[in-house]
Amino acid sequence: MQPDRAAVVETPVSTLANVRVEIGAGRSPRAMFGTVFELQEATVKYGSFTAVKGVNMVIPRREITALIGPSGCGKSTLLRAFNRMNDLIPNAKVEGKFLYNGEDIYAPDVDPVEVRRRIGMVFQKPNPFPKSIYDNVAFGPRLNGYKGSMDDLVEESLRKSFLWDEVKDKLKESGFSLSGGQQQRLCIARAIAVDPEVILMDEPCSALDPIATLRIEDLMREMKNDYTIVIVTHNMQQAARVSDSTAFLTVDIDDDKGERTGALVEFDRTDMIFSNASDPRTEDYISGRFG
Ligand SMILES: Nc1ncnc2c1ncn2[C@@H]1O[C@H](COP(=O)(O)OP(=O)(O)OP(=O)(O)O)[C@@H](O)[C@H]1O
């Protein structure tokens, strides 16, 4: 079985040793959990094009943080930089700092594979492997040499992703035999199975119907007991419903240079963003006046 994540903070990513620090008792949960990520002047370029520039923000631990903003402002680009997915794009370059538990994930001694195990990702379109439901979940742990009971781990991961009751009698069937919403929950189970600390979600509900969307949102609320979630969403109601903090990004347009660069406008608790935004651009966007 997996360790009790409620008692775990600070997991340096430059070592596989999994140093775990017990949290002292008696403090309030939010104060205890602190910050999992800190971005300092985070900038991502594709070749000479700066997609998003100078982002400073923190990601609170075991909360849901939403990234919102108009098309092209760099939400997905920024999200992918949180677990070095942009490394896989040949001309992508990251500047500034992405500090994960205080450690720069772009430092030379950091293994990007380990970064992606600690910081998992769920994509817009459900993308199960062409394998059985069981093997979709077992794939990552097998790859990592998981030594415990695989049956227990698969069941636990499927339970945590609210899918177990629907699939427990057909674990050998293909992941593709499931509905879109079930496939997305299978992808979440697959992400959970390798024991990550953070789960990045890039518009995880945009391919789903409203009922399947609400199930994923319920799941996300439950998941934040164990995980930190960062979600990109175009759906303002979804950001307001599920997230604790919201970052609003926009596109700064320089007509003289012909450049369009994504930038963070405002980062705050979600209720403040939606009821009392401090920047008029945020209010215009969430009230539908632009974007
Ligand atoms: N692989 C890439 N190579 C070059 N430019 C890219 C690449 N991926 C994204 N871009 C550009 O970077 C900018 C930000 O794109 P990104 O997809 O991050 O924005 P977004 O806010 O997530 O948009 P959307 O809401 O439409 O998904 C856009 O101008 C986009 O064209």
PDBQT file of the ligand as one rigid body, heavy atoms in Angstrom, charges set to zero:
ROOT
HETATM    1  N1  LIG A 301       4.822  24.076 -29.924  1.00  0.00    +0.000 N 
HETATM    2  C1  LIG A 301       4.662  25.374 -30.160  1.00  0.00    +0.000 A 
HETATM    3  N2  LIG A 301       5.491  26.028 -31.002  1.00  0.00    +0.000 NA
HETATM    4  C2  LIG A 301       5.354  27.355 -31.234  1.00  0.00    +0.000 A 
HETATM    5  N3  LIG A 301       4.389  28.133 -30.671  1.00  0.00    +0.000 NA
HETATM    6  C3  LIG A 301       3.529  27.526 -29.831  1.00  0.00    +0.000 A 
HETATM    7  C4  LIG A 301       3.616  26.128 -29.531  1.00  0.00    +0.000 A 
HETATM    8  N4  LIG A 301       2.613  25.822 -28.665  1.00  0.00    +0.000 NA
HETATM    9  C5  LIG A 301       1.944  26.978 -28.432  1.00  0.00    +0.000 A 
HETATM   10  N5  LIG A 301       2.481  27.995 -29.134  1.00  0.00    +0.000 N 
HETATM   11  C6  LIG A 301       2.051  29.394 -29.128  1.00  0.00    +0.000 C 
HETATM   12  O1  LIG A 301       2.205  29.895 -27.813  1.00  0.00    +0.000 OA
HETATM   13  C7  LIG A 301       1.127  30.765 -27.481  1.00  0.00    +0.000 C 
HETATM   14  C8  LIG A 301       0.434  30.230 -26.243  1.00  0.00    +0.000 C 
HETATM   15  O2  LIG A 301      -0.188  28.998 -26.591  1.00  0.00    +0.000 OA
HETATM   16  P1  LIG A 301      -0.940  28.117 -25.502  1.00  0.00    +0.000 P 
HETATM   17  O3  LIG A 301      -1.489  26.920 -26.193  1.00  0.00    +0.000 OA
HETATM   18  O4  LIG A 301      -0.082  27.918 -24.332  1.00  0.00    +0.000 OA
HETATM   19  O5  LIG A 301      -2.127  29.118 -25.080  1.00  0.00    +0.000 OA
HETATM   20  P2  LIG A 301      -3.471  28.808 -24.293  1.00  0.00    +0.000 P 
HETATM   21  O6  LIG A 301      -3.733  29.989 -23.439  1.00  0.00    +0.000 OA
HETATM   22  O7  LIG A 301      -3.392  27.489 -23.631  1.00  0.00    +0.000 OA
HETATM   23  O8  LIG A 301      -4.493  28.768 -25.501  1.00  0.00    +0.000 OA
HETATM   24  P3  LIG A 301      -5.889  28.000 -25.658  1.00  0.00    +0.000 P 
HETATM   25  O9  LIG A 301      -6.773  28.537 -24.584  1.00  0.00    +0.000 OA
HETATM   26  O10 LIG A 301      -6.355  28.403 -27.027  1.00  0.00    +0.000 OA
HETATM   27  O11 LIG A 301      -5.620  26.530 -25.526  1.00  0.00    +0.000 OA
HETATM   28  C9  LIG A 301       0.223  30.817 -28.703  1.00  0.00    +0.000 C 
HETATM   29  O12 LIG A 301       0.552  31.959 -29.459  1.00  0.00    +0.000 OA
HETATM   30  C10 LIG A 301       0.579  29.544 -29.456  1.00  0.00    +0.000 C 
HETATM   31  O13 LIG A 301       0.373  29.703 -30.837  1.00  0.00    +0.000 OA
ENDROOT
TORSDOF 0
